Amino acid sequence: MAGLGVGVTFRAGLFNIGAQGQAVWGAIGAAYVGFTWHLPPVVHLLVAVAVGLVLGAVWGALAGFLKAK
């Protein structure tokens, strides 16, 4: 997903140097959900991936918001 984020920004004519941070925060969020929440297996996987995507997006949005301001 971090690679897709970099590809989208390049296509838009921008430069994303925060892809590594987005991947790290996404991994932290997915690992937290994976190790601490108790859900059925399929739901657990989907929720962990969704949380990872959201945390990575929040980290990238923070930089995007600061650049826009």
PyMOL commands that set and color helices and strands:
alter all, ss='L'
color gray80, all
select helices_A, chain A and resi 2-11+19-36+41-68
alter helices_A, ss='H'
color red, helices_A
deselect
rebuild
show_as cartoon
